Amino acid sequence: MSCSNLTMLVSSKPSLSDSSALSFRSSVSPFQLPNHNSSGSSNPSRSSSIHCGLRDLRDRIESVKNTQKITEAMKLVAAAKVRRAQEAVVGARPFSETLVEVLYNINEQLQTDDVDVPLTKVRPVKKVALVVVTGDRGLCGGFNNYLIKKAEARIRDLKALGIDYTIISVGKKGNSYFLRRPYIPVDKFLEGSNQPTAKDAQAIADDVFSLFVSEEVDKVELLYTKFVSLVKSEPVIHTLLPLSPKGEICDINGNCVDAAEDEFFRLTTKEGKLTVERDVMRTKTTDFSPILQFEQDPVQILDALLPLYLNSQILRALQESLASELAARMSAMSAATDNATELKKNLSRAYNRQRQAKITGEILEIVAGADALV
C-alpha cells in the first residue's frame, strides 16, 4: 500500500506545547510510535502497523533526518543565546539592586518631611496599568501561553474587585493576542527586541511615567517570565509603581521576586556531539551603608534617580523574559530532536522488515520456480 498521503505533523511531550516534537500520521492508515513502557496488553492506537512502500519509507526517513538536523541546530543556537542573555541579566543586577536600596533609604528620609514625590505616593487604587511582556517568536513551548494566562487571571481578579485596568503590551505574540480581542483596553502596543537595550526600556518607562504622574492609573504592575532554570520559568507579577517601601522588587502579594542564584550554560562535546551543561553561580552585591548621609537635597536626588529606577527594572524584566524564552525554545527543540531520533529508528525498523520480507518472497518464488522445472 502506498503512503504518499503521509504528512508531517508536530507533536510534543506532556510538558511542552504542540509545536515541540515530531510524529507521523497517515490519512490512509494512521500510526503512532509504539509504547515501550507497556507490558502485557498493547494499546491498539499506538501499535498499528506501518503500511508504506519502500520508496515512501526511504523518503520519510530522509525527511525526519533533515528535520532532526534543523531542530538540533535551533537547540544549539538557543543555548548559545541564553547564556548571553543571562550574562546581561547578571551584569545589570548589582546596579539595579543597589539603585533600589538607595531609593529606599532616600524614601525613608523623606517620610518625615513634607515633600511631594509623585512616583512614591500611594493612593487609593481605582485603575491599574498592566505591562505584559511576551516573546516575538514561537517554537518555544508554552512560554507565551503561560504568561498570557497569567495576565488573564490578573484581569479577572481586578474585575472581581471592581478595579479598572489598561494593558501595555510588549512583544509580537502579546500584540497579536490583544489585537484579536478588542474588548480588552490596550493603551499602547510596543515591539520587543532580540537584544533588549536601555532605549527599549525607556520607551516603556516614558509611557508608564506619564500614566502614573497624570493619575490616569494609580498602580503599575509588570508581568513577565522570571528565569529560574533551564527547564523552569515562572510568570510573575511585581509592582513597578509606586516605589516599594521594602527596598526590593516585590510581587502583588508582597513577596520578594529577586533572584539570588543564576544558572549559566556552556556548550561542551559529549560522545562527539555538542551538548549543554549547567553551572550555578550566586550574584554578589555590596550592602548599602546604613550611616550614609546625602549632601544634596533628597528630593533632588530622588528626581534624578527615579527615571533610572524605572528604566533599570523594565530592562531587567525584558532581559529575564528573553532568557526564559530562549531556555524554553532550547527545551522544546531538544524534545523535538529526541522524538525525531525515536521516529527515525521506528521507520528504519519498518523499512528493514519490509525489505527483508520482499527479499524472502523473491527467494521463495525462485525456489518454487526451480521446483516446478524439475
Solvent accessible surface area in square Angstrom, and as a share of the most:
residue,aa,sasa,rsa
1,M,150,0.67
2,S,69,0.44
3,C,3,0.02
4,S,80,0.51
5,N,85,0.43
6,L,6,0.03
7,T,74,0.43
8,M,62,0.28
9,L,69,0.34
10,V,78,0.45
11,S,43,0.27
12,S,32,0.21
13,K,81,0.34
14,P,145,0.91
15,S,90,0.58
16,L,39,0.19
17,S,25,0.16
18,D,115,0.60
19,S,41,0.26
20,S,1,0.01
21,A,1,0.01
22,L,14,0.07
23,S,22,0.14
24,F,4,0.02
25,R,115,0.42
26,S,6,0.04
27,S,89,0.57
28,V,77,0.45
29,S,30,0.19
30,P,79,0.50
31,F,7,0.03
32,Q,76,0.34
33,L,23,0.12
34,P,49,0.31
35,N,59,0.30
36,H,114,0.51
37,N,143,0.73
38,S,51,0.33
39,S,102,0.66
40,G,85,0.81
41,S,100,0.64
42,S,75,0.49
43,N,72,0.37
44,P,109,0.68
45,S,70,0.45
46,R,80,0.29
47,S,62,0.40
48,S,46,0.30
49,S,63,0.41
50,I,33,0.17
51,H,90,0.40
52,C,6,0.04
53,G,26,0.25
54,L,35,0.18
55,R,177,0.64
56,D,31,0.16
57,L,0,0.00
58,R,114,0.42
59,D,81,0.42
60,R,50,0.18
61,I,19,0.10
62,E,94,0.42
63,S,35,0.23
64,V,0,0.00
65,K,80,0.34
66,N,72,0.37
67,T,31,0.18
68,Q,33,0.15
69,K,141,0.60
70,I,105,0.53
71,T,10,0.06
72,E,49,0.22
73,A,52,0.40
74,M,44,0.20
75,K,37,0.16
76,L,33,0.16
77,V,80,0.46
78,A,2,0.02
79,A,2,0.02
80,A,35,0.27
81,K,75,0.32
82,V,0,0.00
83,R,84,0.31
84,R,136,0.49
85,A,9,0.07
86,Q,2,0.01
87,E,80,0.36
88,A,43,0.34
89,V,1,0.00
90,V,19,0.11
91,G,59,0.57
92,A,33,0.26
93,R,2,0.01
94,P,49,0.31
95,F,111,0.46
96,S,2,0.01
97,E,35,0.16
98,T,44,0.25
99,L,10,0.05
100,V,5,0.03
101,E,51,0.23
102,V,26,0.15
103,L,0,0.00
104,Y,70,0.27
105,N,37,0.19
106,I,0,0.00
107,N,12,0.06
108,E,83,0.37
109,Q,74,0.33
110,L,13,0.06
111,Q,119,0.53
112,T,124,0.72
113,D,74,0.38
114,D,151,0.78
115,V,61,0.35
116,D,99,0.51
117,V,10,0.06
118,P,55,0.34
119,L,3,0.02
120,T,24,0.14
121,K,88,0.37
122,V,120,0.69
123,R,37,0.13
124,P,108,0.68
125,V,58,0.33
126,K,151,0.64
127,K,60,0.25
128,V,1,0.01
129,A,0,0.00
130,L,0,0.00
131,V,0,0.00
132,V,0,0.00
133,V,4,0.03
134,T,9,0.05
135,G,4,0.04
136,D,29,0.15
137,R,117,0.43
138,G,29,0.28
139,L,81,0.40
140,C,2,0.01
141,G,13,0.13
142,G,10,0.09
143,F,7,0.03
144,N,15,0.08
145,N,82,0.42
146,Y,116,0.44
147,L,0,0.00
148,I,16,0.08
149,K,126,0.53
150,K,75,0.32
151,A,1,0.01
152,E,55,0.25
153,A,35,0.28
154,R,28,0.10
155,I,10,0.05
156,R,146,0.53
157,D,72,0.37
158,L,1,0.01
159,K,117,0.49
160,A,90,0.70
161,L,121,0.60
162,G,70,0.67
163,I,34,0.17
164,D,78,0.40
165,Y,15,0.06
166,T,10,0.06
167,I,0,0.00
168,I,0,0.00
169,S,0,0.00
170,V,4,0.03
171,G,0,0.00
172,K,113,0.48
173,K,76,0.32
174,G,0,0.00
175,N,11,0.06
176,S,44,0.28
177,Y,22,0.08
178,F,4,0.02
179,L,116,0.58
180,R,157,0.57
181,R,64,0.24
182,P,121,0.76
183,Y,157,0.60
184,I,14,0.07
185,P,58,0.36
186,V,38,0.22
187,D,62,0.32
188,K,81,0.34
189,F,79,0.33
190,L,32,0.16
191,E,116,0.52
192,G,27,0.26
193,S,46,0.29
194,N,112,0.57
195,Q,134,0.60
196,P,22,0.14
197,T,67,0.39
198,A,56,0.43
199,K,167,0.71
200,D,49,0.26
201,A,0,0.00
202,Q,67,0.30
203,A,50,0.39
204,I,4,0.02
205,A,3,0.03
206,D,77,0.40
207,D,15,0.08
208,V,0,0.00
209,F,87,0.36
210,S,58,0.37
211,L,10,0.05
212,F,0,0.00
213,V,61,0.35
214,S,66,0.43
215,E,108,0.49
216,E,100,0.45
217,V,1,0.00
218,D,15,0.08
219,K,38,0.16
220,V,0,0.00
221,E,0,0.00
222,L,0,0.00
223,L,0,0.00
224,Y,7,0.03
225,T,3,0.02
226,K,33,0.14
227,F,12,0.05
228,V,55,0.32
229,S,18,0.11
230,L,28,0.14
231,V,117,0.67
232,K,104,0.44
233,S,41,0.26
234,E,66,0.29
235,P,33,0.21
236,V,17,0.10
237,I,10,0.05
238,H,4,0.02
239,T,26,0.15
240,L,0,0.00
241,L,0,0.00
242,P,18,0.12
243,L,7,0.04
244,S,17,0.11
245,P,94,0.59
246,K,115,0.49
247,G,12,0.12
248,E,51,0.23
249,I,10,0.05
250,C,11,0.06
251,D,27,0.14
252,I,59,0.30
253,N,116,0.59
254,G,28,0.27
255,N,86,0.44
256,C,66,0.39
257,V,12,0.07
258,D,40,0.21
259,A,17,0.13
260,A,48,0.38
261,E,98,0.44
262,D,7,0.04
263,E,22,0.10
264,F,22,0.09
265,F,2,0.01
266,R,99,0.36
267,L,74,0.37
268,T,32,0.19
269,T,98,0.57
270,K,125,0.53
271,E,163,0.73
272,G,71,0.68
273,K,143,0.60
274,L,83,0.41
275,T,36,0.21
276,V,33,0.19
277,E,72,0.32
278,R,120,0.44
279,D,61,0.32
280,V,93,0.53
281,M,80,0.36
282,R,145,0.53
283,T,21,0.12
284,K,177,0.75
285,T,46,0.27
286,T,108,0.63
287,D,135,0.70
288,F,41,0.17
289,S,51,0.33
290,P,122,0.77
291,I,148,0.75
292,L,91,0.45
293,Q,154,0.68
294,F,47,0.20
295,E,180,0.81
296,Q,117,0.52
297,D,69,0.36
298,P,25,0.16
299,V,33,0.19
300,Q,112,0.50
301,I,30,0.15
302,L,0,0.00
303,D,82,0.42
304,A,67,0.52
305,L,33,0.16
306,L,6,0.03
307,P,62,0.39
308,L,85,0.43
309,Y,3,0.01
310,L,3,0.01
311,N,19,0.10
312,S,13,0.09
313,Q,3,0.01
314,I,1,0.00
315,L,28,0.14
316,R,16,0.06
317,A,1,0.01
318,L,17,0.08
319,Q,17,0.07
320,E,6,0.03
321,S,5,0.03
322,L,27,0.13
323,A,0,0.00
324,S,1,0.01
325,E,13,0.06
326,L,13,0.06
327,A,4,0.03
328,A,23,0.18
329,R,11,0.04
330,M,5,0.02
331,S,27,0.17
332,A,0,0.00
333,M,5,0.02
334,S,30,0.19
335,A,8,0.06
336,A,3,0.02
337,T,13,0.08
338,D,75,0.39
339,N,18,0.09
340,A,0,0.00
341,T,61,0.35
342,E,54,0.24
343,L,2,0.01
344,K,49,0.21
345,K,105,0.45
346,N,10,0.05
347,L,1,0.01
348,S,35,0.23
349,R,85,0.31
350,A,15,0.11
351,Y,39,0.15
352,N,86,0.44
353,R,163,0.60
354,Q,53,0.23
355,R,120,0.44
356,Q,105,0.47
357,A,66,0.51
358,K,117,0.49
359,I,65,0.33
360,T,61,0.35
361,G,29,0.28
362,E,86,0.39
363,I,94,0.48
364,L,115,0.57
365,E,125,0.56
366,I,126,0.64
367,V,76,0.44
368,A,62,0.48
369,G,36,0.35
370,A,53,0.41
371,D,93,0.48
372,A,84,0.65
373,L,160,0.80
374,V,162,0.93
